[in-house]
Amino acid sequence: MSDALAGLDAVEWTALSHAYGPAGDVPGMLADLYRPEKAADAADDLFMAVHHQGGAVCSAAPAALPYVLGAAAAPGVDPAVRLELLELVGALAHTAHTAQPRYVTPAWPAAWDLAVTELLPLLEDPAAEIRTAVADALAEARHRADEVITALRARWAEETEPQPQRQLANSVGSLIPHADEHRDSSLDWLRRLMDGAAEPSLRLAAVKALRDALPGHDDPAYARTVSEVLSGSEPATWQPGGAAVKPTVVWGIGLLADDRTARAEATGRLLAHPDPAVRAGALQVAAEELSRRRSAVPELLPAVARLLTDPEPDNRLFAARVLGMCGHAAHPWADALAAMVTDEGEPYPPAQSHAVWALSRLGDARCVPPLVRRLSGERLGLAYNSTHASGWWTYELSLTEVAEGLGAHADALLPVVRARLTAASSPDERRELCQLLEAWGAPAAPAIPELLGLLDTDAAVWALDALAAIGPAAAGAAPRERLRALLDAPPEGQPFAPRRLALAYGRLTGDREPALALLLPLLGEPYGQDNPAALLGELGPAAEPYLPRLRELLTLHTEGWLPLRVGEAMWRITGAADEVVPVLVRAIAPFAERGGAYRAVTETVAFLAEIGPPAACAAPVLKAFLDADERPVPHGGWRSVPEDDALRAAAHAALRATAGPPPPPR
């Protein structure tokens, strides 16, 4: 160990830094790599300190690199520790290529060049996982691409293990864009591997490597190869070495990249695969495709719907969730979904919940009886909090998500909702039930007594929001003095309560003074001006004295909530659209081109419909939203299609409204 750490004390570590500050603790971490009882923790600590979450290569990294490599090469160090150290080396090298140059210490390139020289002999390490990690790190040796490609291919000629073989091919593909002498020969080598390798995993690895080597280039041979492998072999052969089947399916189809036809065909075939784990992976790919492209609905939804009767319960759940995500496009399978909402039709309760949601998205009344049963019993099967997350994990749906669109069926649901609200034992349950009643609005009026009963509880904010949404019936039932007392003594531990209560009080009673007192000072602050702007819009012409400040704010942000709230306020105050509409159109136009539209965009489109013909200049943007095949909303999650549905509905309404009434008959 003493030789391995030679010169360690000669480094002025305290003058260097890592993610947590001065690097004086790095020598101890490096020494502990050779102490079996401390090595694993030392490797973890070193990774977190020197690399952390990426984005920078700190000044301690070049000084530590030779010692990290020394321990990674030492046979006496635990193999798991050696592997983590090699991952650290690769992560640092990758960060040096991807971070902004000002965040990469100037000493890194020289240290990395020396490290490449030390890494090359480790391609011959006896352990396959070490050889794999070394090949992975060497994929970052761009400045010596030809030399490293030669070494990687030489190792390939001797390698017998599939995992390092795949990584050797991948690393060659990563280095080809930076090679000169060996570029063309290496491309030919990868193509031969793609066409002629005996192992399916190597053919797929070659496709991935070629895509890395020639970014933006699509070759029909890629789709042919992937389709042959996915159709003619089992997932266990695609990434041998114990990889889980479901993510392997997702990865394999992902190699088809932007070849939509090939992806749809492969996904459709694998949705009918005899292995339930393969079908699960194909379901996830189908969900991703459906979240991204409108044209994927006719391509994939029928095959997904067939899995509503899958023998695997989680596949039935996922299929029901996908159909629910797709809303009215799932109408042809409404009967199949309705068959899943009872214990007799679907013995797996989570799958039942997702079928109920899918029916509610369709506006199908057959979701109401199972909801009544759930609300009146102990097994609700729905959460009291909505989850906002990307990805395809099947988190529990919230009660509001499932029932918020069922205001037309409030008569059937209100008795059990009111009873549950009276008996609610937790703040989360009370909040969720109030938010459901708020979503229903006026049809929830029979629940006014229960909501009034919550004004002295921790649910006062949500109860008053619901009363305000119910409207005149609630205004006549709520004693003004009691509401004012609530404003003076809001619930403790809820910093948002004063503002929310004041706004709801104003909407319910027409008395805006408490809200104005709280929010108007924000008009002069650098942040939070959208809330007082919305309030001024509610005041209408009475807010005219604030127009000069609103005009200053109108163009402060180019997109988001502020242009919408300020533009809406100005229009409601003045009735003039000429200075507002161009700003609103500019705020939404980029999303028609780049996608990623969020709720502020949809609400802006809906507001243009309210403005009507004076907003006719928005027509090209509105048509672009409607004509797109790629959904112009964030992709990759359960909310993607519902958000796109809302945007499309708003765009349709805005186009009709801005076109104005039809010309009178001649």
C-alpha positions in Angstrom: 0.0 0.0 0.0 2.8 2.4 0.8 4.1 2.3 -2.9 0.5 2.8 -4.2 0.2 6.0 -2.1 3.7 7.3 -2.7 3.6 11.1 -3.0 0.2 11.4 -1.4 1.4 13.7 1.3 3.3 15.9 -1.1 0.1 17.2 -2.6 -1.3 20.4 -1.1 -4.8 18.9 -0.7 -6.1 21.8 1.3 -5.5 24.2 -1.6 -7.7 21.9 -3.8 -11.4 21.6 -3.6 -14.2 19.1 -4.2 -18.0 19.3 -4.1 -18.1 19.9 -0.4 -15.2 22.3 0.0 -11.5 22.0 0.7 -10.1 18.6 -0.3 -8.1 17.9 2.9 -10.1 14.8 3.6 -9.3 13.1 0.2 -5.9 11.5 1.3 -7.8 9.7 4.1 -10.4 8.4 1.6 -7.6 7.2 -0.8 -5.8 5.4 2.0 -8.9 3.7 3.2 -9.4 2.1 -0.2 -6.7 -0.4 0.9 -8.4 -1.1 4.3 -10.9 -3.9 3.7 -13.3 -2.8 6.5 -13.3 0.8 5.2 -12.9 0.5 1.5 -16.5 0.4 0.4 -17.4 3.5 2.4 -14.3 5.3 1.2 -15.1 4.6 -2.4 -18.7 5.9 -1.9 -17.4 9.0 -0.1 -14.8 9.6 -2.8 -17.4 9.4 -5.6 -19.7 11.8 -3.9 -16.9 14.3 -3.0 -15.0 14.3 -6.3 -17.8 13.7 -8.8 -21.0 14.3 -6.8 -23.8 14.8 -9.3 -21.6 15.8 -12.3 -21.6 19.1 -14.0 -18.1 20.0 -13.0 -14.6 18.5 -12.7 -13.2 19.9 -9.5 -9.5 20.7 -8.8 -9.1 17.7 -6.5 -10.0 15.3 -9.4 -6.7 15.4 -11.3 -4.7 15.0 -8.1 -6.8 12.1 -6.9 -7.0 10.3 -10.3 -3.6 8.4 -10.2 -4.4 7.0 -6.8 -7.9 6.1 -7.8 -6.5 4.2 -10.8 -3.9 2.6 -8.6 -6.5 1.1 -6.3 -8.7 0.2 -9.3 -5.8 -1.8 -10.7 -4.8 -3.5 -7.4 -5.9 -7.2 -7.3 -6.0 -7.0 -3.5 -8.8 -4.4 -3.4 -12.3 -5.7 -3.2 -13.7 -6.2 -6.8 -16.8 -4.2 -6.0 -14.6 -1.3 -4.9 -12.4 -1.6 -8.0 -15.6 -1.4 -10.1 -16.9 1.7 -8.4 -13.5 3.4 -8.8 -13.5 2.7 -12.5 -17.0 4.1 -12.7 -15.8 7.2 -11.0 -13.0 7.6 -13.6 -15.4 7.2 -16.4 -17.9 9.6 -14.9 -15.2 12.3 -14.5 -14.0 11.8 -18.1 -17.6 12.0 -19.3 -18.3 15.2 -17.3 -15.1 16.8 -18.7 -16.6 16.4 -22.2 -20.2 17.5 -21.3 -19.8 20.2 -18.7 -19.3 23.9 -19.6 -15.5 24.4 -20.0 -15.4 26.9 -17.2 -16.4 24.2 -14.8 -13.6 21.8 -15.8 -10.3 22.4 -14.0 -7.4 23.2 -16.4 -5.4 20.3 -14.9 -7.8 17.7 -16.1 -6.7 17.0 -19.7 -3.1 16.1 -18.8 -4.3 13.9 -15.9 -6.8 12.2 -18.1 -4.2 11.5 -20.8 -2.0 9.8 -18.3 -5.0 7.9 -17.0 -5.7 6.5 -20.5 -2.2 5.1 -20.6 -2.9 3.4 -17.2 -6.3 2.1 -18.3 -5.3 0.3 -21.5 -3.5 -2.6 -19.8 -6.5 -3.2 -17.6 -8.4 -4.4 -20.7 -6.6 -7.7 -19.9 -7.8 -7.9 -16.3 -8.9 -11.4 -15.3 -12.4 -10.2 -14.1 -15.0 -9.6 -16.9 -16.8 -6.9 -15.0 -13.5 -5.0 -14.6 -12.7 -5.3 -18.3 -16.2 -4.0 -19.0 -15.8 -1.0 -16.8 -12.4 -0.2 -18.3 -13.8 -0.4 -21.9 -16.6 1.9 -20.8 -14.2 4.5 -19.3 -12.0 4.3 -22.4 -15.0 5.4 -24.5 -14.2 8.9 -23.3 -10.6 8.9 -24.7 -11.5 11.0 -27.6 -8.1 12.7 -28.0 -6.5 9.2 -28.6 -9.4 7.7 -30.5 -7.5 5.8 -33.1 -5.0 4.3 -30.6 -7.8 3.2 -28.2 -10.0 1.8 -31.0 -7.0 -0.4 -32.0 -6.7 -1.6 -28.4 -10.4 -2.2 -28.0 -10.6 -4.3 -31.2 -7.5 -6.2 -30.3 -9.2 -7.1 -27.0 -12.3 -8.0 -28.9 -10.4 -10.7 -30.8 -9.6 -12.5 -27.6 -12.7 -11.7 -25.5 -15.1 -14.6 -24.8 -17.5 -13.0 -22.3 -20.7 -11.3 -23.7 -20.8 -8.4 -21.3 -17.3 -7.0 -22.1 -17.9 -7.9 -25.8 -20.9 -5.6 -25.9 -19.1 -2.8 -24.1 -16.1 -3.1 -26.4 -18.4 -2.6 -29.4 -20.2 0.3 -27.7 -17.0 2.0 -26.9 -15.7 1.7 -30.5 -18.9 3.3 -31.6 -18.5 6.2 -29.2 -14.9 6.8 -30.4 -15.5 6.6 -34.2 -16.7 10.2 -34.5 -13.3 11.3 -33.1 -11.1 8.9 -35.2 -9.3 9.5 -38.4 -7.2 6.5 -39.5 -9.6 3.8 -38.2 -12.9 5.4 -38.7 -14.0 3.7 -41.9 -12.6 0.3 -41.0 -14.3 0.4 -37.7 -17.6 1.3 -39.2 -17.3 -1.7 -41.6 -16.4 -3.9 -38.6 -19.5 -2.8 -36.7 -21.7 -3.4 -39.8 -20.3 -6.9 -40.2 -21.0 -7.6 -36.5 -24.6 -6.3 -36.9 -25.2 -8.6 -39.9 -23.2 -11.6 -39.0 -22.8 -12.1 -35.2 -24.1 -15.3 -33.8 -25.2 -13.8 -30.5 -28.3 -11.6 -30.7 -26.9 -9.4 -28.0 -23.9 -8.5 -30.1 -26.0 -7.7 -33.1 -28.0 -5.2 -30.9 -24.8 -3.8 -29.4 -23.5 -3.2 -33.0 -26.7 -1.3 -33.8 -26.3 0.9 -30.7 -22.6 1.5 -31.5 -23.4 2.4 -35.1 -26.1 4.9 -34.0 -23.5 6.5 -31.6 -20.9 6.5 -34.4 -23.2 8.1 -37.0 -25.6 10.3 -35.0 -28.6 11.5 -37.1 -28.0 8.8 -39.7 -30.7 6.3 -40.1 -30.0 3.1 -41.9 -32.8 0.6 -42.8 -30.4 -2.1 -41.7 -30.8 -1.0 -38.1 -34.6 -1.6 -38.1 -34.1 -4.9 -40.0 -31.6 -6.1 -37.5 -33.5 -5.1 -34.4 -36.7 -6.6 -35.8 -35.0 -9.9 -36.6 -33.6 -10.1 -33.2 -36.8 -9.1 -31.3 -38.8 -11.5 -33.4 -36.4 -14.4 -33.7 -34.9 -14.7 -30.2 -35.8 -14.5 -26.5 -35.2 -11.4 -24.4 -32.7 -13.3 -22.2 -30.4 -13.3 -25.2 -30.7 -9.6 -25.9 -28.7 -8.5 -22.9 -27.3 -11.7 -21.3 -26.0 -11.5 -17.8 -29.1 -11.3 -15.6 -30.7 -8.2 -17.0 -34.4 -7.9 -16.1 -36.7 -8.7 -19.0 -39.0 -5.7 -18.9 -36.2 -3.0 -19.1 -34.5 -5.2 -21.7 -37.6 -5.0 -23.9 -37.7 -1.2 -23.5 -34.0 -0.9 -24.3 -34.3 -3.3 -27.3 -37.2 -1.4 -28.9 -35.4 1.9 -28.1 -32.7 0.9 -30.5 -35.2 1.6 -33.3 -34.9 5.3 -32.3 -37.1 7.4 -34.5 -38.2 4.7 -37.0 -41.8 5.0 -36.0 -43.1 2.3 -38.2 -40.6 -0.3 -37.0 -41.2 0.7 -33.4 -44.9 0.3 -33.7 -44.6 -3.1 -35.5 -42.1 -4.4 -32.9 -44.2 -3.2 -30.0 -47.4 -4.7 -31.5 -45.7 -8.1 -31.9 -44.2 -8.1 -28.4 -47.6 -7.1 -26.9 -48.7 -10.6 -28.0 -45.5 -12.4 -26.7 -46.1 -15.5 -24.5 -43.8 -14.1 -21.7 -45.8 -11.8 -19.4 -42.6 -9.8 -18.6 -42.1 -9.2 -22.3 -45.7 -8.0 -22.6 -45.1 -5.7 -19.6 -42.1 -4.1 -21.4 -44.0 -3.7 -24.6 -46.9 -2.1 -22.6 -44.4 0.5 -21.3 -43.1 1.2 -24.8 -46.6 1.5 -26.1 -47.4 4.0 -23.3 -44.4 6.1 -24.2 -45.3 6.0 -27.9 -48.9 7.0 -27.1 -47.7 9.9 -24.9 -45.5 11.2 -27.8 -47.5 10.7 -31.0 -51.2 11.1 -31.8 -50.9 8.7 -34.7 -49.8 5.9 -32.3 -53.4 5.6 -31.0 -54.7 3.6 -34.0 -51.4 1.8 -34.3 -51.1 0.5 -30.8 -54.2 1.1 -28.7 -56.1 -2.0 -30.0 -53.2 -4.2 -29.1 -53.0 -2.7 -25.7 -56.7 -3.1 -25.1 -56.4 -6.9 -25.7 -54.3 -7.1 -22.6 -57.2 -6.0 -20.4 -57.7 -9.8 -20.1 -54.0 -10.6 -19.6 -53.4 -13.5 -17.1 -50.8 -11.2 -15.4 -52.7 -8.8 -13.0 -50.2 -6.0 -13.3 -50.4 -6.1 -17.1 -54.2 -5.8 -16.9 -53.7 -2.8 -14.6 -51.2 -1.2 -17.0 -53.5 -1.8 -20.0 -56.4 -0.2 -18.2 -54.3 2.8 -17.2 -53.1 3.3 -20.8 -56.7 3.2 -22.0 -57.7 5.7 -19.3 -54.7 7.9 -20.3 -56.0 8.0 -23.9 -59.5 9.2 -22.9 -62.2 9.1 -25.5 -59.9 7.2 -27.9 -60.6 4.2 -25.6 -64.4 4.3 -26.3 -64.4 1.1 -28.3 -63.3 -0.8 -25.2 -65.7 0.8 -22.8 -67.6 -2.5 -22.3 -64.4 -4.3 -21.5 -63.4 -1.7 -18.9 -66.9 -1.8 -17.4 -66.5 -5.5 -16.9 -63.4 -4.8 -14.7 -65.0 -2.6 -12.0 -66.3 -5.5 -9.8 -64.6 -8.2 -7.8 -66.2 -10.8 -10.1 -65.0 -9.1 -13.3 -61.5 -8.1 -12.0 -60.1 -9.8 -8.8 -57.1 -7.4 -8.7 -58.3 -4.3 -6.8 -55.7 -1.9 -8.3 -56.7 -2.9 -11.8 -60.3 -2.2 -10.8 -59.3 1.3 -9.8 -57.7 2.0 -13.1 -60.7 0.7 -15.0 -62.9 3.1 -13.0 -60.7 6.0 -13.9 -60.7 5.0 -17.6 -64.5 4.9 -17.6 -64.6 8.3 -15.8 -62.3 9.7 -18.5 -64.9 8.5 -21.1 -67.7 10.1 -19.1 -69.2 6.6 -18.9 -71.8 6.4 -16.1 -70.8 2.9 -15.4 -68.0 4.2 -13.2 -70.5 5.8 -10.8 -71.8 2.7 -8.9 -68.3 1.3 -8.1 -67.3 4.8 -6.9 -70.3 4.9 -4.7 -69.4 1.5 -3.3 -65.8 2.6 -2.6 -66.8 5.9 -1.0 -69.3 4.2 1.3 -67.0 1.4 2.3 -63.6 0.9 3.8 -61.7 0.0 0.6 -61.5 3.3 -1.3 -58.5 2.2 -3.3 -57.7 5.8 -4.2 -55.2 8.2 -2.8 -55.8 11.5 -1.1 -52.9 13.2 -2.9 -52.3 13.5 -6.6 -48.9 12.4 -7.9 -47.1 14.5 -10.5 -44.3 12.5 -11.9 -42.8 11.5 -15.2 -42.2 7.8 -16.0 -44.5 4.8 -16.1 -44.8 3.6 -12.5 -48.4 2.8 -11.6 -48.8 5.0 -8.6 -52.2 5.1 -6.9 -54.7 7.4 -8.6 -56.2 10.1 -6.4 -60.0 10.5 -5.8 -60.0 13.8 -7.5 -58.3 12.5 -10.6 -60.9 9.8 -10.9 -64.0 11.7 -10.0 -63.4 15.4 -10.8 -65.1 15.1 -14.2 -68.3 13.5 -12.8 -70.2 16.7 -11.8 -73.0 15.6 -14.0 -73.4 12.6 -11.7 -73.1 14.6 -8.5 -76.7 13.6 -7.4 -75.6 10.0 -7.1 -72.2 10.6 -5.6 -73.0 13.4 -3.2 -74.7 11.4 -0.4 -71.6 9.2 0.1 -69.2 12.1 -0.4 -71.0 14.2 2.2 -71.1 11.3 4.7 -67.4 10.6 4.1 -66.6 14.3 4.6 -68.4 14.3 7.9 -66.5 11.3 9.1 -63.1 12.2 7.6 -60.4 11.6 10.2 -57.3 13.1 8.4 -56.5 16.5 7.0 -55.5 14.8 3.7 -58.9 13.2 3.4 -60.8 16.4 4.2 -58.7 18.3 1.7 -59.2 15.8 -1.1 -63.0 15.7 -0.6 -63.2 19.5 -0.6 -61.1 19.7 -3.8 -63.5 17.2 -5.4 -66.5 19.3 -4.5 -64.6 22.4 -5.8 -64.1 20.7 -9.1 -67.9 20.0 -9.3 -68.8 23.6 -8.6 -72.5 24.4 -8.5 -73.8 20.8 -8.6 -72.0 20.3 -5.2 -74.4 22.8 -3.5 -76.1 20.1 -1.3 -72.7 19.7 0.5 -72.7 23.4 1.7 -73.6 22.4 5.3 -70.7 20.0 5.5 -68.3 22.6 4.0 -69.5 25.2 6.5 -68.8 22.8 9.2 -65.1 22.6 8.1 -64.5 26.4 8.4 -63.2 25.9 12.0 -60.9 23.1 11.1 -57.5 22.6 9.4 -59.5 22.2 6.1 -60.9 25.7 6.1 -58.9 26.8 3.1 -60.2 24.0 0.9 -63.7 24.3 2.3 -63.8 28.0 1.4 -62.4 27.3 -2.0 -65.2 24.8 -2.6 -67.9 27.2 -1.3 -66.5 29.9 -3.7 -66.7 27.4 -6.6 -70.3 26.5 -5.8 -71.2 30.1 -6.2 -74.4 32.0 -5.3 -76.0 29.2 -3.3 -73.0 29.1 -1.0 -72.8 32.9 -0.8 -76.3 33.1 0.6 -75.6 30.4 3.2 -72.2 31.5 4.5 -72.4 34.1 7.3 -70.2 37.1 6.4 -69.1 37.7 10.0 -67.9 34.1 10.3 -65.9 34.3 7.1 -64.2 37.6 8.1 -63.3 36.1 11.5 -61.6 33.2 9.5 -59.5 35.8 7.6 -58.4 37.3 10.9 -57.4 34.0 12.4 -56.4 31.6 9.6 -55.4 28.0 10.4 -52.0 27.7 12.0 -49.1 26.0 10.2 -50.5 26.9 6.7 -48.5 29.9 5.4 -50.5 29.9 2.2 -53.8 30.2 4.1 -54.2 34.0 4.4 -53.8 34.6 0.6 -56.0 31.6 -0.4 -58.7 32.5 2.1 -58.8 36.1 1.1 -59.1 35.2 -2.6 -61.9 32.7 -2.0 -63.7 35.1 0.4 -63.6 37.8 -2.4 -65.0 35.4 -5.0 -67.7 34.3 -2.6 -68.8 37.6 -1.2 -67.7 40.2 -3.7 -65.6 41.9 -1.1 -62.1 42.1 -2.6 -60.5 44.4 0.0 -58.8 41.7 2.1 -57.2 40.1 -1.0 -56.2 43.5 -2.4 -54.5 44.4 0.9 -52.5 41.2 0.8 -51.7 40.9 -2.9 -51.3 44.4 -4.3 -47.9 45.0 -2.7 -46.6 42.1 -4.8 -47.1 44.2 -8.0 -43.9 46.0 -7.1 -42.0 42.9 -6.3 -39.7 41.0 -8.7 -41.7 37.8 -8.3 -45.3 36.8 -7.7 -47.0 39.5 -9.7 -49.3 37.0 -11.5 -51.5 36.6 -8.4 -52.3 40.3 -7.9 -52.7 40.6 -11.7 -55.4 37.8 -11.7 -57.1 39.6 -8.8 -57.2 42.9 -10.7 -58.7 41.0 -13.7 -61.5 39.8 -11.4 -62.2 43.5 -10.4 -62.6 44.5 -14.0 -63.0 48.2 -14.9 -62.7 49.1 -11.2 -59.0 48.3 -11.5 -58.2 50.9 -14.1 -55.8 52.8 -11.8 -53.4 49.9 -12.0 -53.2 49.8 -15.8 -49.8 51.6 -15.9 -48.2 48.9 -13.7 -49.9 46.2 -15.7 -48.5 47.5 -18.9 -45.0 47.4 -17.5 -45.5 43.8 -16.5 -47.1 42.7 -19.8 -43.9 42.1 -21.6 -41.7 41.4 -18.6 -41.7 37.7 -19.4 -42.0 36.2 -22.9 -44.0 33.1 -21.8 -45.6 31.6 -18.8 -48.2 32.7 -16.3 -47.4 36.4 -16.1 -48.3 37.3 -19.7 -51.5 35.4 -19.3 -52.6 36.9 -16.0 -51.6 40.4 -16.9 -53.0 40.2 -20.4 -56.3 38.8 -19.1 -56.5 41.5 -16.4 -55.9 44.3 -19.0 -58.6 42.9 -21.3 -61.1 42.6 -18.5 -60.4 46.1 -17.3 -60.4 47.8 -20.7 -62.1 45.4 -23.1 -59.3 46.2 -25.6 -57.4 43.4 -27.2 -55.0 45.2 -29.5 -52.0 45.4 -27.1 -52.8 42.1 -25.3 -53.3 39.6 -28.1 -49.9 39.9 -29.8 -48.2 39.3 -26.5 -50.3 36.2 -25.7 -49.7 34.8 -29.2 -46.0 35.3 -28.9 -46.1 33.5 -25.5 -47.6 30.3 -26.9 -46.1 30.3 -30.5 -42.8 28.7 -29.5 -44.6 25.7 -28.0 -46.3 24.9 -31.3 -42.9 24.4 -32.7 -40.8 22.9 -29.9 -43.5 21.3 -27.8 -43.5 21.1 -24.0 -46.6 23.1 -23.6 -47.7 23.3 -20.0 -50.9 24.4 -18.3 -50.3 28.1 -18.7 -50.2 27.6 -22.5 -53.5 25.7 -22.5 -55.1 28.4 -20.4 -53.8 31.1 -22.7 -55.3 29.3 -25.6 -58.6 29.0 -23.8 -58.5 32.8 -23.0 -58.0 33.6 -26.6 -61.3 31.9 -27.3 -62.9 34.2 -24.7 -61.5 37.3 -26.5 -63.0 36.0 -29.8 -62.5 37.6 -33.2 -60.0 40.2 -32.1 -57.7 37.3 -31.5 -58.0 36.0 -35.1 -54.2 36.4 -35.6 -53.7 33.4 -33.4 -55.1 31.1 -36.0 -51.8 29.8 -37.5 -50.5 28.9 -34.0 -53.8 27.2 -33.0 -53.8 25.2 -36.3 -50.2 24.2 -35.6 -51.3 22.8 -32.2 -54.1 20.8 -33.9 -52.1 19.6 -36.9 -49.1 18.2 -35.0 -48.6 14.5 -34.8 -46.1 14.8 -32.0 -48.0 15.9 -29.0 -46.9 19.5 -28.2 -46.9 18.8 -24.4 -44.3 17.1 -22.2 -44.0 13.5 -23.0 -43.2 10.4 -21.0 -45.9 10.3 -18.3 -49.5 9.5 -17.6 -50.6 13.1 -17.8 -49.2 13.6 -21.4 -52.3 12.6 -23.3 -54.8 14.3 -20.9 -52.8 17.5 -21.2 -52.7 17.2 -25.0 -56.5 16.5 -25.0 -57.0 19.7 -23.0 -54.8 21.7 -25.3 -56.5 20.4 -28.4 -60.0 21.1 -27.0 -58.9 24.6 -26.1 -57.4 25.2 -29.6 -60.5 23.9 -31.3 -62.7 26.2 -29.2 -60.4 29.2 -29.9 -60.3 28.6 -33.6 -64.1 28.6 -33.7 -64.4 31.6 -31.4 -61.8 33.8 -33.1 -63.3 33.0 -36.6 -66.4 34.9 -35.4 -70.0 34.2 -36.4 -70.7 33.0 -39.9 -71.6 35.7 -42.4 -75.3 36.4 -42.7 -77.2 34.8 -45.6 -77.4 36.8 -48.7 
